[in-house]
């Protein structure tokens, strides 16, 4: 029955017209995917160069690290993955594990919403695909067959699987997912890079698996994904790379390649019309740096394409540089994800194509290196010329709703990121956070975002994704609202991930101005909850931010304007309607005023205390009010290195282990040595303190009291770590 099923797929899709055109331009020999006979010689020269280049690193030393990784995979046990699939409170978790073999991974039909295959195939420190590409590349450079043989063992296991996507995920309703894209690409890499050591029968087996388990299911199912999302990018990239790999032997692959190129261009067209990615720097990087493999592949293989002419790529240097904080050198984490210096692979491609600004960005973001395999393959020192950009550092990208207000490219100056939008594009990883902002100074966010939405505990999901967890406007905060798990809730929150809009933006050497409108995000088709929520921010460079808010509602509501502190920051009440937000090296003085009487308060969200404090400006029920907020960032020094060493202020100043271990972290007011509380871990987890600066020669004294109960000897550990 299995053989008949496969035959039906192959025969049925052979006649299926994927596209009318076939792209067989460029190289038609092996290797041709991401590297070629033309580039291998320069790659080998880089592996032998032990001298530091003008960017401060040695490509030869980087090759040593790559080869060491390949050598570890050479002798490692077969790939094994295990995970405890989490579940909502009150329901039992499911333990799942698999060791790579000819057998399919086990099902997890009782947990269809969790994708364990994704972790097995994402190109992490160790995964199935990571092993394939490191071992295959080591063979290309050294010519030693042992690497290719070990990679072949992995690939041949995969050819025996029934499919390359998790059949239990979403109860089998999808034919291709992230696992398919990563697997298809990396099996294609192996086929191309190790082609000369394969027998003809092995080539046929691998090629047929690439087609029947990778390319065809991907093309059949990829359009189920919104084209501006990472899933679409990963799957499309897998098709493009694999098609290039097998084109010399498979004439249909030209059609599949052309289909992938057209889908890539279509995705680019769904980015911001004036630049930027809708999914933020986290998932936006996943999106575009997945397409980076397509860009690299068509470049190396000399495939005819028009991708580099697209406006999305033409504005990437402005987007990335404007979003990068001056000292922290990360982008703010609007949408799911954390602060990151995004798009390193794409920006490296643009830098190698002559963009001086892209090269400068990489240098500032500490990405002008060869720390990944793809960067090592791509790196050519003579093509990189980092120069500061000539365009303004403050930028607004209206279509995606992002803007930055900053004092040029000067270091040690404040940075404010603003979000109002997107106006119409409903993106799944976005939050309910129009007219939200973040503020960074001296490398730390003082006004922050809660990051990736919590997936499993409803009250934390509400806080991390909803308006209450962002520096925006919430209506009628009551004890009932705080306890409710409804998210989003009409009459309180923004209920649309669309509807916000940047209405005006201006930048000059002395001041920046941004105006956002978010009223539409609070209303449904039947009810107008908010008529006007206009936020204006004026940045008087380099030190003062003035924020003006105007709120109008048809019915009386209490208004609550929030400022979300970073989890490691603390708040200090100074005087009436004046607060000080204190980080490790920086602080933010805040003063609030209103056209109606206001009160101010600081608190944590019940049930989500580990995310830190928020300050709110509160009113009695109103139908209209105007607010003024003054923010002045400056340096901060305190006695001692930690803001909250004894957990007296709950989780402030500490970061806990996330995901399934997050509930294990408890603030215990019963067990303590002194003071009123302690930090407890039930099971596995950790508490990370905030970073603190030291210089060579400093002496740091650390002491702690630890109590264990029912734990194995030596299970509790305290250590100091260089956080760079």
C-alpha positions as CSV (number, residue, x, y, z in Angstrom):
1,X,0.0,0.0,0.0
2,X,2.9,2.4,0.8
3,X,4.4,1.9,-2.7
4,X,1.1,2.5,-4.4
5,X,0.6,5.7,-2.4
6,X,4.0,7.1,-3.4
7,X,3.6,6.2,-7.0
8,X,0.2,8.0,-7.1
9,X,1.8,11.2,-5.7
10,X,4.7,11.2,-8.2
11,X,2.6,10.3,-11.2
12,X,-0.2,12.7,-10.2
13,X,2.0,15.7,-9.8
14,X,4.2,15.0,-12.8
15,X,1.5,16.4,-15.0
16,X,0.6,19.2,-12.5
17,X,1.7,22.5,-14.0
18,X,3.5,24.3,-11.1
19,X,4.3,27.3,-13.3
20,X,4.4,27.9,-17.0
21,X,8.1,28.9,-17.0
22,X,11.2,26.9,-16.3
23,X,14.4,28.6,-15.0
24,X,17.4,26.5,-16.1
25,X,19.7,29.5,-16.2
26,X,23.1,29.5,-14.5
27,X,25.3,26.6,-13.3
28,X,24.2,23.1,-14.2
29,X,27.0,21.2,-12.4
30,X,27.9,20.1,-8.9
31,X,28.5,21.8,-6.6
32,X,26.2,24.7,-7.4
33,X,24.2,25.3,-4.3
34,X,25.6,28.1,-2.1
35,X,29.1,27.2,-3.2
36,X,30.6,26.2,-6.5
37,X,33.9,25.2,-8.1
38,X,34.5,29.0,-8.6
39,X,34.1,29.8,-4.9
40,X,35.5,26.7,-3.2
41,X,39.1,27.8,-3.9
42,X,38.5,31.1,-2.1
43,X,36.7,29.3,0.8
44,X,39.7,26.9,1.1
45,X,42.0,29.9,1.2
46,X,40.0,31.4,4.1
47,X,40.3,28.1,6.0
48,X,44.1,28.3,5.8
49,X,44.4,32.0,6.8
50,X,45.2,32.3,10.5
51,X,46.1,36.0,10.4
52,X,43.5,38.4,11.9
53,X,41.9,40.5,9.2
54,X,41.1,44.2,9.4
55,X,37.8,43.3,11.2
56,X,39.7,41.6,14.0
57,X,39.1,37.9,13.4
58,X,40.8,35.1,11.6
59,X,38.9,33.0,9.1
60,X,41.3,30.2,9.7
61,X,40.3,30.1,13.4
62,X,36.7,30.2,12.4
63,X,37.3,27.2,10.2
64,X,38.9,25.4,13.2
65,X,35.6,25.9,15.1
66,X,33.5,24.7,12.2
67,X,35.7,21.6,11.7
68,X,35.6,20.9,15.5
69,X,31.8,20.9,15.3
70,X,31.9,18.6,12.3
71,X,34.3,16.3,14.2
72,X,32.0,16.2,17.2
73,X,29.1,15.2,14.9
74,X,31.3,12.6,13.3
75,X,31.6,10.6,16.6
76,X,28.4,11.7,18.3
77,X,25.6,9.2,19.1
78,X,22.7,9.2,16.6
79,X,20.6,12.4,16.9
80,X,18.2,12.2,19.9
81,X,15.6,14.7,20.9
82,X,13.2,14.6,23.8
83,X,10.8,17.2,25.2
84,X,8.1,17.4,27.8
85,X,5.2,18.8,25.8
86,X,3.6,21.4,28.1
87,X,-0.1,21.7,28.7
88,X,-2.3,24.2,30.4
89,X,-2.5,24.1,34.2
90,X,-4.4,21.1,35.5
91,X,-3.6,18.9,32.5
92,X,-0.9,16.3,32.4
93,X,2.2,17.0,30.2
94,X,3.4,14.5,27.6
95,X,6.9,13.2,27.4
96,X,8.1,12.7,23.8
97,X,11.4,11.4,22.5
98,X,13.0,10.1,19.3
99,X,16.3,8.8,18.1
100,X,17.1,9.1,14.4
101,X,16.6,5.9,12.5
102,X,14.8,4.6,9.4
103,X,11.6,4.5,11.5
104,X,9.2,7.5,11.6
105,X,9.2,9.5,14.8
106,X,6.4,8.5,17.1
107,X,3.0,10.3,17.0
108,X,1.8,12.7,19.6
109,X,-1.8,12.8,18.5
110,X,-3.1,13.8,21.9
111,X,-1.0,17.0,21.7
112,X,-1.6,18.2,18.1
113,X,-0.8,21.8,18.8
114,X,2.8,21.3,19.7
115,X,5.5,20.7,16.9
116,X,8.4,18.7,18.3
117,X,9.7,18.0,14.7
118,X,10.4,21.8,14.4
119,X,13.2,21.6,17.0
120,X,14.7,18.5,15.3
121,X,15.1,20.3,12.0
122,X,15.6,23.9,12.8
123,X,19.3,24.7,12.3
124,X,20.2,25.1,16.0
125,X,23.5,24.1,17.7
126,X,22.5,20.5,17.3
127,X,19.8,19.3,15.0
128,X,19.4,16.8,12.2
129,X,19.9,19.6,9.6
130,X,22.8,21.1,11.5
131,X,24.6,17.8,11.4
132,X,24.0,17.3,7.7
133,X,25.4,20.7,6.7
134,X,28.4,20.7,8.9
135,X,29.5,17.2,8.0
136,X,28.9,17.9,4.3
137,X,30.8,21.2,4.4
138,X,33.7,19.5,6.1
139,X,33.8,17.0,3.2
140,X,33.9,19.8,0.7
141,X,36.9,21.5,2.4
142,X,38.9,18.4,3.4
143,X,37.9,15.8,0.9
144,X,37.8,13.3,3.7
145,X,35.1,10.8,2.9
146,X,34.4,10.0,6.6
147,X,32.4,13.3,6.9
148,X,30.3,12.6,3.8
149,X,29.7,9.0,4.9
150,X,28.4,10.1,8.3
151,X,26.1,12.7,6.6
152,X,24.9,10.1,4.2
153,X,23.8,7.9,7.1
154,X,21.6,10.7,8.4
155,X,20.2,11.5,4.9
156,X,19.4,7.8,4.1
157,X,17.5,7.5,7.3
158,X,15.4,10.5,6.2
159,X,14.7,9.0,2.8
160,X,13.1,6.0,4.5
161,X,10.6,8.2,6.4
162,X,7.0,8.4,5.0
163,X,7.1,12.2,5.0
164,X,9.1,15.2,6.0
165,X,6.5,16.9,8.1
166,X,5.0,16.0,11.5
167,X,1.8,14.0,10.8
168,X,0.5,14.7,14.4
169,X,0.9,18.4,14.3
170,X,-2.5,20.0,13.6
171,X,-3.9,16.5,13.3
172,X,-2.2,16.0,9.9
173,X,-4.0,18.9,8.3
174,X,-0.8,20.2,6.7
175,X,1.5,18.7,4.2
176,X,4.5,20.9,4.7
177,X,5.8,23.1,7.6
178,X,9.0,24.5,9.0
179,X,10.4,21.0,9.4
180,X,9.8,20.3,5.7
181,X,11.6,23.5,4.6
182,X,14.7,23.0,6.7
183,X,14.9,19.3,5.8
184,X,14.4,19.8,2.1
185,X,17.1,22.5,1.9
186,X,19.7,20.6,3.9
187,X,19.2,17.2,2.1
188,X,19.6,19.2,-1.1
189,X,22.9,20.6,0.3
190,X,24.1,17.1,1.0
191,X,23.1,15.9,-2.5
192,X,24.9,18.7,-4.2
193,X,28.0,19.0,-2.0
194,X,28.6,15.2,-1.7
195,X,27.4,14.3,-5.1
196,X,30.7,12.8,-6.3
197,X,30.9,10.2,-3.5
198,X,27.3,8.9,-4.0
199,X,26.5,5.8,-6.1
200,X,24.0,6.3,-8.9
201,X,21.4,4.3,-6.9
202,X,21.9,6.5,-3.9
203,X,21.6,9.7,-6.0
204,X,18.3,8.4,-7.4
205,X,17.0,7.5,-3.9
206,X,17.9,10.9,-2.4
207,X,16.7,12.9,-5.4
208,X,13.3,11.1,-5.4
209,X,12.9,11.7,-1.7
210,X,13.7,15.4,-2.2
211,X,11.0,15.6,-4.8
212,X,8.3,13.4,-3.3
213,X,8.8,14.3,0.4
214,X,10.1,17.8,0.1
215,X,9.5,19.9,-3.1
216,X,6.1,18.6,-4.2
217,X,4.4,18.7,-0.8
218,X,5.9,22.1,-0.2
219,X,4.6,23.6,-3.4
220,X,1.2,22.0,-2.7
221,X,0.9,23.4,0.8
222,X,3.0,26.5,1.0
223,X,0.3,28.9,-0.1
224,X,-1.7,27.9,3.0
225,X,0.8,30.2,4.9
226,X,0.5,33.9,4.7
227,X,3.2,34.9,2.3
228,X,4.7,37.6,4.7
229,X,5.4,35.0,7.4
230,X,8.4,32.9,8.3
231,X,6.7,29.6,7.6
232,X,6.2,30.6,4.0
233,X,9.8,31.7,3.7
234,X,11.3,28.6,5.2
235,X,9.3,26.3,2.9
236,X,9.9,28.4,-0.2
237,X,13.6,28.6,0.6
238,X,13.8,24.8,0.9
239,X,12.2,24.4,-2.5
240,X,14.5,26.9,-4.2
241,X,17.7,25.5,-2.7
242,X,16.7,21.8,-3.4
243,X,15.6,22.7,-6.9
244,X,19.0,24.3,-7.7
245,X,20.7,21.2,-6.2
246,X,18.9,18.7,-8.4
247,X,18.5,20.7,-11.7
248,X,21.5,19.1,-13.4
249,X,19.7,15.7,-13.3
250,X,16.0,16.7,-12.9
251,X,14.6,18.8,-15.8
252,X,11.4,19.6,-13.9
253,X,13.4,21.4,-11.2
254,X,13.6,24.5,-13.4
255,X,9.9,24.9,-13.0
256,X,10.0,24.4,-9.3
257,X,12.9,26.9,-9.0
258,X,10.9,29.5,-10.9
259,X,7.9,28.9,-8.7
260,X,10.0,29.5,-5.6
261,X,11.5,32.7,-7.1
262,X,8.1,34.0,-7.9
263,X,6.9,33.2,-4.4
264,X,9.9,34.9,-2.9
265,X,9.2,38.0,-4.9
266,X,5.5,37.8,-3.8
267,X,6.5,37.7,-0.2
268,X,8.8,40.7,-0.6
269,X,5.9,42.6,-2.1
270,X,3.9,41.9,1.1
271,X,6.5,43.7,3.3
272,X,6.0,47.3,4.2
273,X,5.4,49.4,1.2
274,X,8.0,51.8,2.5
275,X,10.2,49.2,4.1
276,X,10.5,46.8,7.0
277,X,9.0,43.5,8.0
278,X,5.5,43.2,9.5
279,X,6.5,40.4,12.0
280,X,9.1,42.5,13.8
281,X,12.8,41.9,14.1
282,X,12.4,38.4,15.6
283,X,10.2,36.7,13.2
284,X,11.1,39.2,10.5
285,X,14.6,38.0,10.7
286,X,13.4,34.4,10.5
287,X,11.5,35.4,7.4
288,X,14.1,37.3,5.5
289,X,17.2,35.4,6.7
290,X,15.4,32.2,5.4
291,X,15.1,33.9,2.1
292,X,18.8,34.8,2.4
293,X,19.5,31.2,1.4
294,X,17.5,31.9,-1.8
295,X,19.5,35.1,-2.4
296,X,22.8,33.4,-1.8
297,X,21.8,30.4,-4.0
298,X,20.8,32.4,-7.1
299,X,23.9,34.5,-6.7
300,X,26.4,31.6,-6.5
301,X,24.6,29.6,-9.2
302,X,24.2,32.7,-11.5
303,X,20.5,32.1,-11.8
304,X,18.6,34.8,-13.6
305,X,16.4,36.7,-11.2
306,X,15.0,40.2,-10.2
307,X,15.0,39.8,-6.5
308,X,17.7,42.3,-5.7
309,X,15.8,45.0,-7.5
310,X,12.9,44.8,-5.0
311,X,12.2,47.8,-2.7
312,X,12.1,45.6,0.3
313,X,15.8,44.9,0.0
314,X,16.6,48.4,-1.2
315,X,15.4,49.9,2.2
316,X,16.8,47.2,4.5
317,X,19.9,49.2,5.5
318,X,17.7,52.2,6.6
319,X,15.3,49.9,8.5
320,X,18.0,48.0,10.3
321,X,20.2,50.9,11.2
322,X,17.3,53.1,12.4
323,X,16.1,50.3,14.6
324,X,19.4,49.5,16.3
325,X,19.9,50.9,19.8
326,X,23.1,53.0,20.1
327,X,24.8,51.1,22.9
328,X,22.8,47.8,23.3
329,X,23.0,47.3,19.6
330,X,19.8,45.4,19.4
331,X,16.4,46.1,17.9
332,X,13.3,46.6,20.1
333,X,11.1,43.5,20.3
334,X,7.8,44.7,19.0
335,X,5.7,41.5,18.3
336,X,6.8,38.0,19.4
337,X,10.5,37.7,20.2
338,X,13.2,39.4,22.2
339,X,15.5,42.3,21.5
340,X,17.9,41.2,18.8
341,X,20.3,42.6,16.1
342,X,18.2,41.2,13.3
343,X,18.7,40.3,9.6
344,X,22.5,39.4,9.8
345,X,22.4,37.0,6.9
346,X,20.5,39.3,4.5
347,X,22.5,42.4,5.5
348,X,25.7,40.4,4.9
349,X,24.5,39.6,1.4
350,X,23.8,43.3,0.8
351,X,27.2,44.2,2.2
352,X,28.9,41.8,-0.1
353,X,27.0,43.4,-3.0
354,X,28.5,46.8,-2.1
355,X,26.3,48.4,0.5
356,X,28.6,50.3,2.8
357,X,25.7,51.0,5.2
358,X,24.9,47.3,5.5
359,X,28.5,46.5,6.3
360,X,28.5,49.3,8.9
361,X,25.4,47.9,10.5
362,X,27.0,44.5,10.7
363,X,30.0,46.0,12.3
364,X,27.9,47.9,14.9
365,X,25.7,44.8,15.5
366,X,28.8,42.6,16.0
367,X,27.7,40.5,13.0
368,X,30.6,41.3,10.8
369,X,32.1,37.9,11.5
370,X,31.9,34.3,10.2
371,X,30.3,32.7,13.3
372,X,27.7,30.8,11.2
373,X,28.4,28.4,8.4
374,X,26.6,30.5,5.9
375,X,28.6,33.6,6.7
376,X,31.8,31.6,6.4
377,X,30.9,30.3,3.0
378,X,29.9,33.8,1.9
379,X,32.8,35.8,3.4
380,X,35.0,37.8,1.1
381,X,36.9,40.5,2.9
382,X,37.8,42.6,-0.1
383,X,34.1,43.2,-0.9
384,X,33.3,44.7,2.5
385,X,33.6,48.5,3.2
386,X,31.8,49.6,6.3
387,X,30.9,53.3,6.3
388,X,28.3,55.2,8.3
389,X,25.2,55.9,6.3
390,X,24.3,59.3,4.9
391,X,20.6,58.9,5.5
392,X,18.9,60.1,8.8
393,X,19.1,57.6,11.6
394,X,15.5,58.5,12.8
395,X,13.1,56.8,10.5
396,X,9.4,56.0,10.2
397,X,8.1,53.0,8.3
398,X,4.4,53.8,8.1
399,X,3.1,50.7,6.5
400,X,4.4,48.4,9.3
401,X,3.9,51.1,11.9
402,X,7.4,51.4,13.3
403,X,9.5,54.5,14.0
404,X,12.6,55.5,15.8
405,X,13.5,58.8,17.5
406,X,17.2,59.1,18.1
407,X,20.1,61.5,18.2
408,X,21.8,60.5,15.0
409,X,24.3,57.7,15.3
410,X,25.9,59.1,18.4
411,X,26.8,56.5,21.1
412,X,25.6,56.9,24.8
413,X,22.4,58.7,23.7
414,X,18.8,57.7,24.3
415,X,16.7,55.9,21.8
416,X,12.9,55.7,21.6
417,X,11.1,53.2,19.4
418,X,7.4,53.7,18.6
419,X,4.8,51.4,17.1
420,X,1.4,52.3,15.8
421,X,0.2,49.8,13.1
422,X,0.1,48.1,10.9
423,X,-3.1,49.8,9.7
424,X,-4.5,46.8,7.7
425,X,-2.2,43.8,7.8
426,X,-3.3,41.3,10.5
427,X,-0.1,39.5,11.4
428,X,-0.3,36.5,13.7
429,X,2.8,37.2,15.7
430,X,1.9,40.8,16.4
431,X,0.5,42.1,19.7
432,X,-2.4,44.5,20.7
433,X,0.1,47.3,21.1
434,X,-0.7,50.3,18.9
435,X,0.8,53.6,20.2
436,X,3.2,51.6,22.2
437,X,6.8,52.6,22.8
438,X,10.1,51.5,24.2
439,X,13.0,53.5,25.5
440,X,16.6,52.5,25.8
441,X,19.7,54.2,27.2
442,X,23.2,53.0,27.8
443,X,22.5,49.6,26.5
444,X,19.4,48.7,28.5
445,X,15.7,49.1,28.0
446,X,14.0,51.2,30.7
447,X,10.6,51.1,29.0
448,X,10.4,47.7,27.5
449,X,8.1,45.1,25.8
450,X,7.1,41.8,27.5
451,X,8.5,39.9,24.5
452,X,7.2,36.6,23.2
453,X,3.6,36.1,24.3
454,X,3.2,33.3,26.8
455,X,1.6,30.3,25.2
456,X,0.1,28.2,28.0
457,X,-1.0,30.2,31.0
458,X,-4.0,32.4,29.9
459,X,-3.4,35.3,32.4
460,X,0.2,35.5,31.2
461,X,-0.9,35.3,27.6
462,X,-3.3,38.2,28.2
463,X,-0.5,40.3,29.8
464,X,2.3,39.6,27.3
465,X,0.2,39.9,24.1
466,X,-2.6,42.2,25.3
467,X,-2.6,46.0,25.7
468,X,-2.2,45.8,29.4
469,X,1.3,44.5,29.0
470,X,2.3,47.4,26.7
471,X,3.0,51.1,27.1
472,X,-0.3,52.2,25.8
473,X,-3.9,53.0,26.9
474,X,-6.2,50.6,28.8
475,X,-9.7,51.5,29.9
476,X,-11.4,50.6,33.2
477,X,-8.8,48.5,35.0
478,X,-10.6,46.9,37.9
479,X,-9.9,43.9,40.1
480,X,-12.3,41.9,37.9
481,X,-10.4,43.0,34.8
482,X,-7.1,42.1,36.2
483,X,-8.4,38.6,37.2
484,X,-10.1,38.0,33.9
485,X,-8.5,35.7,31.4
486,X,-10.5,37.2,28.5
487,X,-8.1,38.5,25.9
488,X,-8.6,40.9,24.2
489,X,-11.7,42.3,25.9
490,X,-13.9,44.9,24.2
491,X,-14.3,48.0,26.4
492,X,-10.9,47.6,28.0
493,X,-8.2,46.6,25.4
494,X,-7.3,47.1,21.8
495,X,-9.2,44.2,20.1
496,X,-7.4,44.4,16.7
497,X,-3.8,43.8,15.8
498,X,-4.6,46.3,13.0
499,X,-6.0,49.8,13.0
500,X,-3.1,51.8,14.5
501,X,-1.5,54.3,12.2
502,X,1.5,56.7,12.1
503,X,-0.1,59.9,11.0
504,X,2.9,62.3,11.0
505,X,6.7,62.0,11.3
506,X,9.4,64.6,11.2
507,X,13.1,64.4,11.9
508,X,15.9,67.1,12.1
509,X,19.2,67.4,13.8
510,X,17.6,69.1,16.8
511,X,14.2,67.4,17.3
512,X,12.1,64.5,16.1
513,X,8.3,64.3,16.1
514,X,6.0,61.3,15.7
515,X,2.2,61.2,15.9
516,X,0.1,58.0,16.1
517,X,-3.6,57.3,16.1
518,X,-4.9,54.0,17.7
519,X,-8.6,54.6,18.3
520,X,-9.8,52.2,15.6
521,X,-8.0,49.3,17.4
522,X,-10.4,49.5,20.3
523,X,-13.7,49.4,18.4
524,X,-15.7,46.6,16.6
525,X,-18.3,47.0,13.9
526,X,-21.1,47.7,16.4
527,X,-19.4,49.6,19.2
528,X,-17.2,52.7,19.2
529,X,-15.4,52.5,22.5
530,X,-12.7,55.0,21.7
531,X,-13.1,58.0,19.3
532,X,-9.6,59.4,19.6
533,X,-6.4,58.1,21.0
534,X,-3.7,60.4,19.6
535,X,-0.2,60.0,20.9
536,X,2.5,62.6,20.0
537,X,6.1,62.3,21.0
538,X,8.6,65.1,20.6
539,X,12.3,64.3,21.1
540,X,14.3,67.4,22.1
541,X,17.8,66.0,21.2
542,X,19.6,64.5,22.9
543,X,17.9,64.3,26.4
544,X,14.2,65.2,26.7
545,X,11.2,63.3,25.5
546,X,7.8,65.0,25.7
547,X,4.8,62.8,25.2
548,X,1.3,64.3,24.6
549,X,-1.7,62.0,24.7
550,X,-5.3,62.9,23.8
551,X,-8.2,60.4,24.6
552,X,-11.8,60.8,23.6
553,X,-14.6,58.2,24.4
554,X,-18.4,58.4,23.8
555,X,-19.0,57.0,27.2
556,X,-17.2,57.7,30.5
557,X,-14.3,55.4,31.3
558,X,-11.4,55.4,33.6
559,X,-8.2,56.0,31.6
560,X,-5.0,54.2,32.4
561,X,-1.8,55.0,30.5
562,X,0.9,52.5,31.2
563,X,4.7,52.5,31.2
564,X,6.1,49.0,31.1
565,X,9.4,48.7,33.0
566,X,12.0,46.1,32.0
567,X,11.8,43.1,34.3
568,X,15.2,44.0,35.7
569,X,14.3,47.7,36.3
570,X,12.8,49.1,39.5
571,X,10.5,52.1,40.1
572,X,10.9,54.7,42.8
573,X,8.2,57.2,43.8
574,X,9.8,60.7,44.0
575,X,6.9,63.1,44.6
576,X,3.4,63.7,43.4
577,X,3.1,62.3,39.9
578,X,6.9,61.9,39.6
579,X,8.7,58.6,39.4
580,X,12.2,57.4,38.7
581,X,12.8,54.2,36.8
582,X,16.1,52.6,37.7
583,X,18.1,50.2,35.7
584,X,21.7,49.0,36.1
585,X,23.6,51.9,34.5
586,X,20.7,54.2,33.4
587,X,17.6,55.7,34.9
588,X,14.6,57.5,33.6
589,X,13.0,60.5,35.4
590,X,9.3,60.7,34.6
591,X,6.8,63.4,35.4
592,X,3.1,63.2,34.6
593,X,0.3,65.8,34.3
594,X,-3.3,65.8,32.9
595,X,-6.1,68.1,31.9
596,X,-8.2,66.2,34.5
597,X,-7.1,65.0,38.0
598,X,-4.7,62.1,37.8
599,X,-3.1,59.6,40.2
600,X,0.0,57.5,39.5
601,X,0.9,54.0,40.8
602,X,3.3,51.2,40.2
603,X,2.4,47.5,40.4
604,X,3.0,44.1,38.9
605,X,0.3,42.2,37.0
606,X,-1.4,39.6,39.2
607,X,-0.4,36.2,38.0
608,X,2.4,37.6,35.8
609,X,4.6,39.2,38.4
610,X,7.9,37.8,36.9
611,X,7.6,40.2,34.0
612,X,8.2,43.2,36.2
613,X,6.5,46.4,37.1
614,X,4.4,48.9,35.2
615,X,3.6,52.5,36.1
616,X,0.1,53.8,35.3
617,X,-1.4,57.2,35.0
618,X,-5.0,56.9,36.2
619,X,-8.2,59.0,36.1
620,X,-11.7,58.9,37.3
621,X,-14.4,58.1,34.7
622,X,-14.0,60.6,31.8
623,X,-15.1,61.2,28.2
624,X,-12.0,63.1,27.3
625,X,-8.6,64.0,28.7
626,X,-5.2,65.2,27.7
627,X,-2.0,64.0,29.3
628,X,1.6,65.2,29.4
629,X,4.6,62.9,30.1
630,X,8.1,64.2,30.4
631,X,10.9,61.6,30.3
632,X,14.6,62.4,31.0
633,X,17.1,59.6,30.7
634,X,20.4,59.9,32.6
635,X,23.1,57.9,34.2
636,X,22.5,55.9,37.4
637,X,24.8,54.4,40.0
638,X,23.7,52.5,43.1
639,X,25.4,50.8,46.0
640,X,25.9,47.2,45.3
641,X,25.8,45.5,42.0
642,X,22.2,44.1,42.1
643,X,19.0,46.0,42.4
644,X,17.1,43.2,44.2
645,X,19.5,40.6,45.6
646,X,17.1,39.2,48.2
647,X,13.9,38.9,46.2
648,X,12.4,41.5,48.5
649,X,10.9,43.2,45.4
650,X,9.5,40.1,43.8
651,X,11.2,39.2,40.5
652,X,12.5,42.7,39.8
653,X,16.1,42.5,38.6
654,X,15.9,38.7,37.9
655,X,15.2,36.7,34.7
656,X,13.8,33.2,35.1
657,X,14.0,30.2,32.8
658,X,11.1,30.4,30.4
659,X,8.7,28.0,28.7
660,X,7.9,24.8,30.6
661,X,10.1,25.7,33.6
662,X,8.6,29.1,34.1
663,X,6.0,28.0,36.7
664,X,8.7,26.4,38.8
665,X,9.9,29.8,40.0
666,X,8.2,31.0,43.2
667,X,8.6,34.0,45.4
668,X,8.5,32.4,48.9
669,X,7.5,34.6,51.8
670,X,7.5,31.7,54.3
671,X,11.0,30.3,53.8
672,X,13.8,32.9,54.1
673,X,17.0,33.5,56.0
674,X,16.4,37.2,56.5
675,X,14.1,39.9,55.0
676,X,10.6,39.0,53.9
677,X,11.1,36.6,51.0
678,X,13.3,34.3,49.0
679,X,13.4,32.9,45.5
680,X,12.4,29.3,45.2
681,X,12.7,26.8,42.3
682,X,10.5,23.7,42.4
683,X,12.2,21.2,40.0
684,X,14.4,22.7,37.3
685,X,15.1,26.3,36.5
686,X,17.3,29.2,37.2
687,X,17.4,32.9,38.2
688,X,19.7,35.2,36.2
689,X,20.5,38.5,37.8
690,X,20.8,41.6,35.7
691,X,24.1,42.2,34.0
692,X,26.6,44.4,35.9
693,X,29.8,46.0,34.6
694,X,33.2,45.1,35.8
695,X,36.7,45.9,34.4
696,X,39.9,43.9,34.4
697,X,41.3,43.7,37.9
698,X,38.0,44.3,39.7
699,X,37.3,42.1,42.7
700,X,33.7,41.0,43.0
701,X,32.3,39.5,46.2
702,X,29.3,37.2,45.9
703,X,27.6,35.4,48.8
704,X,24.3,33.6,48.9
705,X,22.3,31.2,51.1
706,X,20.8,28.2,49.5
707,X,18.4,25.6,51.0
708,X,17.5,22.3,49.3
709,X,14.7,19.9,50.1
710,X,14.4,16.5,48.5
711,X,17.1,17.4,46.0
712,X,20.2,15.4,44.9
713,X,23.5,16.5,46.3
714,X,25.1,19.3,44.3
715,X,21.9,20.2,42.5
716,X,22.0,23.9,43.5
717,X,24.6,25.9,41.7
718,X,25.7,29.6,41.9
719,X,28.1,31.0,39.4
720,X,29.4,34.2,37.8
721,X,29.3,34.3,34.0
722,X,30.9,36.6,31.5
723,X,27.9,38.1,29.6
724,X,30.0,40.0,27.1
